[in-house]
Amino acid sequence: MEIRTNGAPAGEPEQTTVRIAAAGDIHVSDVNADAVAEAFRAIDGTVDLILLAGDLTTLGERAQAEALARACDPIETPILAVLGNHDWHSGCRDALVDTVEEAGVRVLDPGVATRCVNGAEVGIVGAKGFVGGFPGSHLPDFGEPSLRGVYAETGAEVEALEEGLEEIRACPFRIVLLHYAPIPETLRGEPEAIWAFLGSDRLAAPIIEHQPDLVLHGHAHAGAFEGDVGGVPVYNVSVPVIGREFWVFELTGSARHPAEIH
């Protein structure tokens, strides 16, 4: 406890800044493996966290996971990732996760992680998310078991988000990392007929309730960069959208909303 005897007001609390490099849909393969490795080397040490918003590989093959692991293994900056639909394609999900985690990448599928950055606890809730659509194109919980199974899978992702955000509720900085979109605004540019396969507004409910500081997703290669839900900023960091290897965000002090760094 500090006791002041001169009547001076307490000073402003020290501002904490967290720098985050984010990218989705890096689609590692033997074609781009060297370029991806160079991008990781270039960003390492310039930010506090690296967040990958799914589609880490092109086809989810073990060799592609190994190429990503080689790129990430020498990197000292903490790397956290979620999976995307491409990472599930070849049926090697477990081997893929094991391979990249051996290289130091924390895969949240779904999951929660906390990291201490500049004395402040940063909580990250990660999930793939899933499909289901938006107003005018919702997939209902009705009909054939296969369709109801899709609805249930999205529901499980929503539940994981809710539980994760509850777990990190006391963290000064809170981030949601997804692959699929929780809002339609960051899908604009994609054909509206396929929006139901690019995300679901069911993912938005726990975000609106818990008000994290930042939401990141990928998947929509032709979508828009920026949107919001309930006042929470949402960014589509798919590499084709951001037009570079990583987009860097800063979360600072009590406001903690992202300032874009080019």
PAZAPA-4460 file (N, C-alpha, C; in steps of 0.05 Angstrom, whole numbers, plus 32768, in hexadecimal, padded with zeros to 4 digits):
% residues 262
    n_x    n_y    n_z   ca_x   ca_y   ca_z    c_x    c_y    c_z   seq   type   mol
   8011   7FE8   8000   8000   8000   8000   8012   8019   8000     1      M     A
   800A   802D   7FF0   8019   8046   7FEF   8008   805B   7FFE     2      E     A
   8014   8068   8011   8006   807E   8020   8012   8098   8017     3      I     A
   8000   80AA   800D   8009   80C4   8003   8003   80D9   8019     4      R     A
   8016   80EA   801E   8013   80FE   8033   8011   811A   8028     5      T     A
   8015   811E   800D   8016   8139   8003   7FFD   8141   7FF4     6      N     A
   7FE9   812F   7FF5   7FCF   8136   7FE8   7FCF   8132   7FCA     7      G     A
   7FE5   8129   7FBF   7FE6   8125   7FA2   7FD5   810D   7F99     8      A     A
   7FC7   810F   7F83   7FB7   80F9   7F79   7FC9   80E2   7F71     9      P     A
   7FBF   80CA   7F72   7FCE   80B3   7F68   7FD4   80B6   7F4B    10      A     A
   7FEB   80AC   7F43   7FF3   80AE   7F27   7FE3   809B   7F15    11      G     A
   7FE4   809F   7EFB   7FD7   808E   7EE8   7FE4   8072   7EEA    12      E     A
   7FD4   805D   7EE8   7FE0   8042   7EE8   7FF2   803F   7ED0    13      P     A
   8007   802F   7ED4   8019   802B   7EBE   800C   801D   7EA6    14      E     A
   8010   8028   7E8E   8004   801C   7E76   8014   8004   7E6D    15      Q     A
   8006   7FEF   7E66   8012   7FD6   7E5C   800A   7FD3   7E3F    16      T     A
   801D   7FCD   7E2E   8018   7FC9   7E12   801F   7FAC   7E0B    17      T     A
   800D   7F9F   7DFC   8011   7F84   7DF2   8010   7F85   7DD4    18      V     A
   8025   7F7C   7DC7   8027   7F7B   7DAA   8022   7F5F   7DA0    19      R     A
   800F   7F5C   7D8D   8007   7F42   7D83   8009   7F42   7D65    20      I     A
   8017   7F2E   7D5A   8018   7F29   7D3E   8004   7F13   7D37    21      A     A
   7FF2   7F18   7D24   7FDD   7F04   7D1E   7FDC   7EFF   7D00    22      A     A
   7FD6   7EE6   7CFA   7FD2   7EDE   7CDE   7FC1   7EC5   7CDD    23      A     A
   7FB1   7EC2   7CC9   7FA2   7EAA   7CC4   7FA6   7EA1   7CA8    24      G     A
   7FA1   7E87   7CA3   7FA2   7E7C   7C88   7FBE   7E7F   7C7C    25      D     A
   7FD2   7E77   7C8B   7FED   7E77   7C80   7FF2   7E5F   7C6E    26      I     A
   7FE2   7E4A   7C70   7FE2   7E34   7C5D   7FFE   7E2A   7C56    27      H     A
   800D   7E21   7C6A   8028   7E18   7C65   8028   7DFF   7C54    28      V     A
   803A   7DFF   7C40   803F   7DE8   7C2F   805C   7DE9   7C26    29      S     A
   8064   7DD6   7C16   8080   7DD7   7C0D   8085   7DEE   7BFA    30      D     A
   8070   7DFA   7BF0   8073   7E11   7BDD   807B   7E2A   7BEC    31      V     A
   806F   7E2F   7C04   8074   7E48   7C12   8083   7E45   7C2D    32      N     A
   808D   7E2D   7C32   8098   7E28   7C4D   80AF   7E3B   7C53    33      A     A
   80C1   7E40   7C40   80D7   7E52   7C45   80CE   7E6F   7C4B    34      D     A
   80BA   7E78   7C3C   80B0   7E93   7C40   80A2   7E96   7C5B    35      A     A
   8094   7E81   7C63   8087   7E81   7C7E   809C   7E82   7C94    36      V     A
   80B1   7E72   7C91   80C7   7E72   7CA5   80D4   7E8D   7CA7    37      A     A
   80D8   7E9A   7C90   80E4   7EB5   7C90   80D2   7EC9   7C9E    38      E     A
   80B7   7EC7   7C99   80A4   7ED9   7CA6   80A5   7ED6   7CC4    39      A     A
   80A7   7EBE   7CCE   80A9   7EB9   7CEB   80C3   7EC5   7CF6    40      F     A
   80D9   7EC1   7CE8   80F2   7ECC   7CF1   80F1   7EEA   7CF2    41      R     A
   80E4   7EF7   7CDF   80E3   7F14   7CDE   80D2   7F20   7CF4    42      A     A
   80BD   7F12   7CFD   80AB   7F1D   7D12   80B5   7F16   7D2E    43      I     A
   80C5   7F01   7D30   80CE   7EF8   7D4A   80DD   7F0E   7D5A    44      D     A
   80D5   7F13   7D73   80E2   7F26   7D83   80D7   7F42   7D80    45      G     A
   80C6   7F47   7D6D   80BB   7F62   7D69   809F   7F64   7D76    46      T     A
   8093   7F4E   7D7E   8079   7F4D   7D8A   807A   7F3C   7DA3    47      V     A
   8064   7F3C   7DB2   8063   7F2C   7DCB   8056   7F11   7DC6    48      D     A
   8044   7F0F   7DB3   8036   7EF6   7DAD   8032   7EF4   7D8F    49      L     A
   8032   7EDC   7D85   802A   7ED6   7D69   8011   7EC4   7D6A    50      I     A
   7FFC   7ECC   7D5D   7FE3   7EBD   7D5D   7FDC   7EB5   7D40    51      L     A
   7FD6   7E9C   7D3D   7FD0   7E91   7D22   7FB3   7E88   7D22    52      L     A
   7FA3   7E93   7D0F   7F86   7E8F   7D0F   7F7E   7E79   7CFC    53      A     A
   7F8B   7E62   7CFE   7F82   7E4A   7CEF   7F8C   7E48   7CD2    54      G     A
   7F86   7E31   7CC6   7F91   7E2A   7CAC   7FB0   7E2D   7CAC    55      D     A
   7FBC   7E20   7CBF   7FD9   7E20   7CC2   7FE6   7E12   7CAA    56      L     A
   7FD8   7DFF   7C9F   7FE3   7DEF   7C89   7FD0   7DF0   7C71    57      T     A
   7FDA   7DE6   7C5A   7FC9   7DE6   7C42   7FB5   7DCF   7C42    58      T     A
   7FBE   7DB7   7C4A   7FAC   7DA0   7C49   7FAC   7D90   7C63    59      L     A
   7FB8   7D9A   7C77   7FB9   7D8C   7C91   7FCB   7D74   7C91    60      G     A
   7FDE   7D73   7C7F   7FF0   7D5C   7C7D   8007   7D5E   7C92    61      E     A
   8011   7D47   7C9A   8027   7D46   7CAE   803F   7D55   7CA4    62      R     A
   8046   7D52   7C8B   805E   7D60   7C80   805B   7D7E   7C81    63      A     A
   8043   7D88   7C7D   803E   7DA5   7C7F   8040   7DAE   7C9B    64      Q     A
   8036   7D9F   7CAE   8039   7DA5   7CCA   8057   7DA6   7CD2    65      A     A
   8066   7D94   7CC7   8083   7D93   7CCD   8091   7DAC   7CC2    66      E     A
   8088   7DB6   7CAA   8093   7DCE   7C9F   808D   7DE6   7CB1    67      A     A
   8075   7DE7   7CBB   806E   7DFD   7CCE   807E   7DFA   7CE8    68      L     A
   8081   7DE2   7CF1   8091   7DDE   7D0A   80AD   7DE8   7D06    69      A     A
   80B9   7DE2   7CEF   80D5   7DEC   7CEA   80D6   7E0B   7CEA    70      R     A
   80C1   7E17   7CE0   80C0   7E35   7CE0   80BD   7E40   7CFC    71      A     A
   80AD   7E32   7D0D   80A7   7E3C   7D28   80BB   7E35   7D3D    72      C     A
   80C9   7E1F   7D39   80DB   7E14   7D4E   80EF   7E28   7D59    73      D     A
   80FD   7E38   7D47   8111   7E4B   7D52   8105   7E65   7D5D    74      P     A
   80EB   7E69   7D5B   80DF   7E82   7D62   80DC   7E84   7D81    75      I     A
   80E5   7E9A   7D8C   80E4   7E9E   7DA9   80C9   7EAA   7DB2    76      E     A
   80BC   7EBA   7DA1   80A3   7EC6   7DA8   808E   7EB0   7DAB    77      T     A
   807D   7EB0   7DC0   8068   7E9C   7DC3   8055   7E9C   7DAB    78      P     A
   804F   7E84   7DA1   803D   7E80   7D8B   8025   7E70   7D94    79      I     A
   800D   7E7A   7D8F   7FF4   7E6C   7D95   7FE4   7E6A   7D7C    80      L     A
   7FD5   7E54   7D78   7FC7   7E50   7D5F   7FAD   7E41   7D64    81      A     A
   7F9A   7E45   7D52   7F83   7E33   7D50   7F85   7E25   7D35    82      V     A
   7F75   7E10   7D31   7F74   7E02   7D18   7F5F   7E0D   7D06    83      L     A
   7F62   7E08   7CEC   7F4D   7E0E   7CD9   7F44   7DF6   7CCA    84      G     A
   7F31   7DFA   7CB8   7F27   7DE3   7CA9   7F3C   7DD5   7C98    85      N     A
   7F4F   7DE3   7C8D   7F65   7DD6   7C7E   7F75   7DC4   7C90    86      H     A
   7F78   7DCA   7CA9   7F89   7DBA   7CBB   7F7B   7DA0   7CC2    87      D     A
   7F62   7D9E   7CBE   7F53   7D85   7CC3   7F50   7D73   7CAA    88      W     A
   7F57   7D7E   7C92   7F50   7D71   7C79   7F5A   7D55   7C76    89      H     A
   7F73   7D50   7C7D   7F7F   7D36   7C78   7F7B   7D21   7C8E    90      S     A
   7F6C   7D29   7CA3   7F68   7D16   7CB8   7F7F   7D11   7CCA    91      G     A
   7F92   7D24   7CCB   7FAA   7D22   7CDB   7FAB   7D36   7CF1    92      C     A
   7F94   7D3D   7CFB   7F93   7D53   7D0F   7FA6   7D4F   7D26    93      R     A
   7FA5   7D37   7D33   7FB5   7D32   7D4B   7FD2   7D34   7D45    94      D     A
   7FDB   7D28   7D2E   7FF7   7D29   7D27   8000   7D45   7D21    95      A     A
   7FEF   7D55   7D14   7FF5   7D70   7D0E   7FF9   7D80   7D27    96      L     A
   7FE7   7D7E   7D3A   7FE9   7D8C   7D53   8002   7D84   7D62    97      V     A
   8007   7D6A   7D64   801F   7D61   7D72   8038   7D6C   7D66    98      D     A
   8039   7D6D   7D4B   8051   7D76   7D3D   8057   7D94   7D43    99      T     A
   8043   7DA5   7D40   8048   7DC1   7D44   804B   7DC8   7D62   100      V     A
   803E   7DB9   7D74   8042   7DBE   7D90   805E   7DB6   7D99   101      E     A
   806A   7DA2   7D8D   8085   7D9A   7D93   8099   7DB1   7D8C   102      E     A
   8090   7DC2   7D79   80A1   7DD9   7D71   809A   7DF2   7D82   103      A     A
   8089   7DEF   7D96   8083   7E05   7DA8   806A   7E15   7DA3   104      G     A
   805B   7E0D   7D8F   8041   7E1A   7D89   802C   7E0F   7D9B   105      V     A
   801D   7E20   7DA8   8006   7E17   7DB9   7FED   7E18   7DA8   106      R     A
   7FE1   7E01   7DA4   7FC9   7DFE   7D94   7FB1   7DFE   7DA6   107      V     A
   7F9E   7E10   7DA1   7F86   7E12   7DB1   7F6F   7E08   7D9F   108      L     A
   7F66   7DEF   7DA5   7F53   7DE3   7D92   7F3D   7DD3   7DA1   109      D     A
   7F2C   7DDF   7DB0   7F2E   7DFA   7DBA   7F3F   7DFA   7DD3   110      P     A
   7F44   7E11   7DDE   7F54   7E13   7DF7   7F58   7E2F   7E00   111      G     A
   7F65   7E31   7E17   7F6B   7E4B   7E24   7F88   7E4C   7E2B   112      V     A
   7F95   7E62   7E27   7FB0   7E66   7E2F   7FB3   7E82   7E3B   113      A     A
   7FC5   7E85   7E4E   7FCC   7E9F   7E58   7FEA   7EA3   7E56   114      T     A
   7FF2   7EBB   7E50   800E   7EC2   7E4F   8012   7EDD   7E5E   115      R     A
   8028   7EDF   7E6D   802E   7EF8   7E7B   803F   7F08   7E68   116      C     A
   8035   7F20   7E61   8043   7F32   7E4F   8047   7F4D   7E5C   117      V     A
   805F   7F55   7E60   8065   7F6F   7E6C   8057   7F73   7E87   118      N     A
   8055   7F5D   7E96   8049   7F5E   7EB0   802B   7F5B   7EB1   119      G     A
   801F   7F58   7E99   8001   7F55   7E98   7FFA   7F3A   7E8D   120      A     A
   7FE5   7F2E   7E97   7FDC   7F14   7E8E   7FCA   7F17   7E75   121      E     A
   7FD2   7F09   7E60   7FC2   7F09   7E48   7FB5   7EEE   7E45   122      V     A
   7F9A   7EEE   7E43   7F8B   7ED5   7E40   7F83   7ED2   7E23   123      G     A
   7F87   7EBB   7E18   7F7F   7EB5   7DFC   7F6D   7E9D   7DFC   124      I     A
   7F55   7EA0   7DF1   7F42   7E8A   7DED   7F42   7E83   7DD0   125      V     A
   7F49   7E6A   7DC9   7F4A   7E62   7DAE   7F37   7E4C   7DA7   126      G     A
   7F2B   7E4D   7D8F   7F1A   7E38   7D85   7F19   7E3B   7D67   127      A     A
   7F14   7E24   7D5A   7F11   7E25   7D3D   7EF8   7E35   7D35   128      K     A
   7EE3   7E33   7D46   7EC9   7E3C   7D3D   7EBD   7E29   7D28   129      G     A
   7EA7   7E30   7D1C   7E9C   7E1F   7D07   7E87   7E2F   7CF8   130      F     A
   7E78   7E20   7CE7   7E65   7E2D   7CD5   7E4A   7E2F   7CE2   131      V     A
   7E37   7E3B   7CD3   7E1C   7E3D   7CDD   7E0D   7E55   7CD3   132      G     A
   7E1C   7E6A   7CCA   7E0F   7E80   7CBD   7E07   7E97   7CCF   133      G     A
   7DF9   7EAA   7CC2   7DF3   7EC4   7CCE   7DD5   7ECA   7CC7   134      F     A
   7DCA   7EDF   7CD2   7DAE   7EE5   7CCC   7DA8   7EE3   7CAE   135      P     A
   7D94   7ED2   7CA8   7D8C   7ECD   7C8D   7D98   7EB4   7C81   136      G     A
   7DAB   7EA8   7C8F   7DB8   7E8F   7C85   7DBF   7E7C   7C9B   137      S     A
   7DB0   7E7B   7CB0   7DB7   7E6A   7CC7   7DB2   7E4C   7CC1   138      H     A
   7DC4   7E3C   7CC9   7DC0   7E1F   7CC9   7DB1   7E17   7CE3   139      L     A
   7D99   7E0B   7CE1   7D8A   7E05   7CF9   7D92   7DEA   7D06   140      P     A
   7D8A   7DE7   7D1E   7D8D   7DCD   7D2C   7D74   7DBC   7D25   141      D     A
   7D73   7DB3   7D0C   7D5B   7DA5   7D03   7D62   7D93   7CEB   142      F     A
   7D54   7D7D   7CE9   7D57   7D6C   7CD2   7D69   7D54   7CD6   143      G     A
   7D78   7D4E   7CC0   7D89   7D36   7CC0   7D9E   7D38   7CD6   144      E     A
   7DA6   7D20   7CE0   7DBB   7D20   7CF5   7DD5   7D2D   7CED   145      P     A
   7DDC   7D2B   7CD3   7DF5   7D37   7CCA   7DF4   7D56   7CCD   146      S     A
   7DDD   7D62   7CC6   7DDA   7D7F   7CC8   7DD9   7D87   7CE5   147      L     A
   7DCB   7D78   7CF5   7DCA   7D7E   7D12   7DE5   7D7B   7D1F   148      R     A
   7DF6   7D68   7D14   7E11   7D65   7D1E   7E22   7D7E   7D19   149      G     A
   7E1E   7D8B   7D02   7E2C   7DA4   7CFC   7E24   7DB9   7D10   150      V     A
   7E0A   7DBB   7D15   7E00   7DCF   7D28   7E0D   7DC9   7D44   151      Y     A
   7E0E   7DB0   7D4B   7E19   7DA9   7D66   7E37   7DAF   7D67   152      A     A
   7E45   7DAB   7D51   7E62   7DB1   7D52   7E67   7DCF   7D56   153      E     A
   7E57   7DDF   7D49   7E59   7DFC   7D4E   7E52   7E03   7D6B   154      T     A
   7E3E   7DF5   7D75   7E36   7DFA   7D91   7E4D   7DF3   7DA4   155      G     A
   7E5C   7DDE   7D9E   7E72   7DD7   7DB0   7E88   7DEC   7DAF   156      A     A
   7E8D   7DF8   7D98   7EA0   7E0D   7D96   7E97   7E26   7DA5   157      E     A
   7E7D   7E2C   7DA3   7E72   7E43   7DB2   7E76   7E3E   7DD0   158      V     A
   7E70   7E26   7DD9   7E72   7E1F   7DF6   7E8F   7E22   7DFF   159      E     A
   7EA2   7E19   7DEE   7EBE   7E1C   7DF5   7EC7   7E39   7DF7   160      A     A
   7EBC   7E4A   7DE6   7EC2   7E67   7DE8   7EB7   7E72   7E02   161      L     A
   7E9F   7E6B   7E08   7E92   7E75   7E21   7EA3   7E6C   7E39   162      E     A
   7EAA   7E53   7E3B   7EB9   7E49   7E52   7ED5   7E56   7E53   163      E     A
   7EE2   7E59   7E3C   7EFC   7E66   7E3B   7EFB   7E83   7E44   164      G     A
   7EE8   7E92   7E3A   7EE6   7EAE   7E42   7EE0   7EB1   7E60   165      L     A
   7ED0   7E9F   7E6A   7ECB   7E9F   7E87   7EE5   7E9A   7E96   166      E     A
   7EF6   7E87   7E8C   7F0F   7E80   7E9A   7F22   7E98   7E9B   167      E     A
   7F23   7EA8   7E86   7F36   7EBE   7E85   7F2A   7ED9   7E8C   168      I     A
   7F13   7ED9   7E99   7F04   7EF1   7E9F   7F14   7F06   7EAF   169      R     A
   7F27   7EFC   7EBF   7F37   7F0F   7ED0   7F50   7F19   7EC2   170      A     A
   7F56   7F0F   7EAA   7F6F   7F18   7E9C   7F6B   7F35   7E93   171      C     A
   7F7F   7F46   7E96   7F7E   7F62   7E8C   7F7A   7F64   7E6E   172      P     A
   7F85   7F50   7E5F   7F83   7F50   7E42   7F77   7F35   7E3A   173      F     A
   7F62   7F36   7E29   7F54   7F1E   7E21   7F50   7F1D   7E03   174      R     A
   7F58   7F07   7DF7   7F57   7F05   7DDA   7F49   7EEB   7DD2   175      I     A
   7F38   7EEC   7DBD   7F2B   7ED5   7DB2   7F38   7ED0   7D97   176      V     A
   7F41   7EB7   7D92   7F4E   7EAF   7D79   7F3D   7E99   7D6D   177      L     A
   7F33   7E9D   7D54   7F22   7E8B   7D46   7F2D   7E86   7D2A   178      L     A
   7F21   7E72   7D1C   7F25   7E70   7CFF   7F0D   7E7A   7CF1   179      H     A
   7EF5   7E70   7CF8   7EDC   7E79   7CEB   7ED3   7E94   7CF6   180      Y     A
   7EC4   7EA2   7CE7   7EBC   7EBD   7CEE   7EA4   7EBD   7D01   181      A     A
   7EA4   7ECF   7D15   7E8C   7ED1   7D26   7E79   7EE7   7D1D   182      P     A
   7E7F   7EF6   7D09   7E6E   7F0C   7D00   7E6F   7F0D   7CE1   183      I     A
   7E59   7F18   7CD4   7E59   7F19   7CB7   7E6A   7F31   7CAC   184      P     A
   7E6F   7F45   7CBC   7E7C   7F5D   7CB2   7E98   7F57   7CA6   185      E     A
   7EA6   7F44   7CB2   7EC1   7F3D   7CA8   7EC0   7F29   7C91   186      T     A
   7EA8   7F21   7C89   7EA5   7F10   7C71   7E9E   7F1F   7C58   187      L     A
   7E99   7F39   7C5B   7E91   7F49   7C43   7EA7   7F49   7C2F   188      R     A
   7EA0   7F42   7C16   7EB3   7F3D   7C01   7EB2   7F20   7BF8   189      G     A
   7EAA   7F0E   7C0A   7EA4   7EF2   7C03   7E88   7EF1   7BF8   190      E     A
   7E82   7EDE   7BE6   7E66   7EDB   7BDD   7E53   7ED5   7BF5   191      P     A
   7E3E   7EE4   7BF7   7E2C   7EE1   7C0E   7E20   7EC5   7C0F   192      E     A
   7E1E   7EB8   7BF8   7E12   7E9D   7BF7   7E23   7E89   7C07   193      A     A
   7E3D   7E8F   7C0D   7E4D   7E7B   7C1B   7E53   7E84   7C38   194      I     A
   7E47   7E9A   7C41   7E4C   7EA3   7C5C   7E46   7E8E   7C71   195      W     A
   7E32   7E7E   7C6D   7E2A   7E6A   7C80   7E41   7E56   7C85   196      A     A
   7E53   7E54   7C71   7E6A   7E41   7C74   7E83   7E4F   7C7E   197      F     A
   7E82   7E69   7C83   7E99   7E78   7C8B   7E99   7E80   7CA9   198      L     A
   7E83   7E7A   7CB6   7E82   7E80   7CD3   7E66   7E7E   7CDD   199      G     A
   7E62   7E89   7CF5   7E48   7E88   7D02   7E46   7E9E   7D17   200      S     A
   7E2F   7EAB   7D17   7E2B   7EC0   7D2C   7E26   7EB3   7D47   201      D     A
   7E23   7E99   7D49   7E21   7E8C   7D63   7E3B   7E90   7D72   202      R     A
   7E51   7E92   7D64   7E6B   7E97   7D71   7E6D   7EB2   7D7E   203      L     A
   7E5B   7EC4   7D75   7E5C   7EE0   7D80   7E51   7EE2   7D9C   204      A     A
   7E3F   7ED0   7DA3   7E30   7ED4   7DBD   7E43   7ED5   7DD5   205      A     A
   7E56   7EC3   7DD9   7E68   7EC5   7DF0   7E7B   7EDD   7DEE   206      P     A
   7E81   7EE6   7DD5   7E91   7EFE   7DD2   7E82   7F16   7DDC   207      I     A
   7E69   7F19   7DD4   7E59   7F30   7DDD   7E56   7F30   7DFB   208      I     A
   7E52   7F18   7E06   7E4E   7F16   7E23   7E67   7F1D   7E33   209      E     A
   7E7E   7F14   7E2A   7E97   7F16   7E3A   7EA8   7F2E   7E32   210      H     A
   7EA3   7F3A   7E1B   7EB1   7F52   7E13   7ED0   7F50   7E14   211      Q     A
   7EDB   7F3D   7E06   7EF9   7F3C   7E04   7F03   7F55   7DF6   212      P     A
   7F1D   7F58   7DF6   7F29   7F70   7DEA   7F2D   7F6E   7DCC   213      D     A
   7F2F   7F56   7DC2   7F36   7F52   7DA5   7F2D   7F37   7D9C   214      L     A
   7F22   7F35   7D84   7F1A   7F1C   7D78   7F28   7F1A   7D5D   215      V     A
   7F36   7F04   7D57   7F44   7F00   7D3E   7F39   7EE6   7D31   216      L     A
   7F36   7EE7   7D17   7F2E   7ECE   7D08   7F3B   7ECF   7CEC   217      H     A
   7F38   7EB9   7CDE   7F41   7EB7   7CC2   7F2C   7EAC   7CB0   218      G     A
   7F33   7E9A   7C9E   7F21   7E8A   7C8E   7F15   7E99   7C76   219      H     A
   7F0D   7EB1   7C79   7EFF   7EC0   7C63   7F15   7ECF   7C53   220      A     A
   7F20   7EC2   7C3F   7F36   7ECE   7C30   7F2F   7EE7   7C21   221      H     A
   7F16   7EEA   7C19   7F0D   7F01   7C0A   7EFC   7F14   7C1B   222      A     A
   7EFD   7F10   7C36   7EEC   7F20   7C47   7EF8   7F3B   7C4D   223      G     A
   7EEC   7F48   7C61   7EF5   7F63   7C6A   7F06   7F60   7C83   224      A     A
   7F16   7F74   7C88   7F2A   7F73   7C9E   7F1D   7F78   7CB9   225      F     A
   7F0A   7F8A   7CBB   7F02   7F94   7CD6   7EE4   7F94   7CD9   226      E     A
   7EDC   7F8D   7CF2   7EC0   7F8F   7CFA   7EBF   7F91   7D18   227      G     A
   7EA6   7F8F   7D23   7EA4   7F8D   7D40   7E8A   7F7F   7D47   228      D     A
   7E89   7F76   7D5F   7E71   7F69   7D69   7E6D   7F72   7D86   229      V     A
   7E57   7F80   7D8B   7E51   7F8A   7DA6   7E67   7F9D   7DB0   230      G     A
   7E74   7FAB   7D9E   7E89   7FBD   7DA6   7EA5   7FB1   7DA8   231      G     A
   7EA7   7F96   7DA4   7EC0   7F88   7DA4   7ECC   7F88   7D88   232      V     A
   7EE5   7F91   7D84   7EF1   7F91   7D69   7EF7   7F75   7D60   233      P     A
   7EF0   7F70   7D46   7EF4   7F56   7D3A   7F04   7F5B   7D20   234      V     A
   7F1A   7F4B   7D1D   7F2B   7F4E   7D05   7F2E   7F34   7CF7   235      Y     A
   7F2C   7F35   7CDD   7F31   7F1E   7CCB   7F4E   7F20   7CC3   236      N     A
   7F5F   7F0F   7CCE   7F7C   7F10   7CC9   7F86   7EFB   7CB5   237      V     A
   7F73   7EF2   7CA4   7F7B   7EE0   7C8E   7F91   7EEE   7C7E   238      S     A
   7FA6   7EE0   7C77   7FBC   7EEC   7C68   7FB3   7EF9   7C4E   239      V     A
   7FA1   7EED   7C3F   7F98   7EFB   7C27   7F8A   7F15   7C2D   240      P     A
   7F7E   7F18   7C44   7F70   7F31   7C4B   7F84   7F46   7C55   241      V     A
   7F97   7F3E   7C67   7FA9   7F52   7C72   7FC0   7F59   7C5E   242      I     A
   7FC5   7F47   7C4A   7FD8   7F4E   7C35   7FF5   7F4E   7C3E   243      G     A
   7FFB   7F40   7C53   8016   7F3F   7C5E   8018   7F26   7C70   244      R     A
   8030   7F20   7C7A   8034   7F07   7C89   8025   7F09   7CA4   245      E     A
   8027   7F20   7CB2   801A   7F23   7CCC   800F   7F3F   7CCE   246      F     A
   7FFA   7F42   7CDD   7FF0   7F5D   7CE5   7FF5   7F60   7D03   247      W     A
   8000   7F76   7D0B   8008   7F7B   7D27   7FF3   7F8D   7D34   248      V     A
   7FEA   7F85   7D4B   7FD7   7F94   7D5B   7FE5   7F9C   7D76   249      F     A
   7FDD   7FB2   7D81   7FE5   7FBA   7D9B   7FCD   7FBD   7DAD   250      E     A
   7FCF   7FB0   7DC5   7FBB   7FB4   7DDA   7FC9   7FC4   7DF0   251      L     A
   7FBE   7FDA   7DF7   7FCC   7FEC   7E0A   7FB9   7FF5   7E20   252      T     A
   7FC3   7FF3   7E39   7FB7   7FFF   7E50   7F9A   7FF6   7E54   253      G     A
   7F8A   8008   7E60   7F6F   8001   7E68   7F5C   8000   7E50   254      S     A
   7F63   800F   7E3A   7F51   800E   7E23   7F54   7FF3   7E15   255      A     A
   7F6D   7FEC   7E0E   7F74   7FD1   7E04   7F67   7FCA   7DE9   256      R     A
   7F5D   7FDE   7DDB   7F53   7FD8   7DC0   7F6A   7FDB   7DAC   257      H     A
   7F6A   7FCB   7D97   7F81   7FC8   7D86   7F87   7FE1   7D75   258      P     A
   7FA1   7FE9   7D75   7FAA   7FFD   7D62   7FBA   7FEE   7D4D   259      A     A
   7FB3   7FF4   7D34   7FC0   7FE5   7D1E   7FDC   7FF0   7D19   260      E     A
   7FEF   7FDE   7D16   800A   7FE5   7D0F   8011   7FDA   7CF4   261      I     A
   8019   7FEA   7CE2   801F   7FE1   7CC7   803C   7FDA   7CC4   262      H     A
***
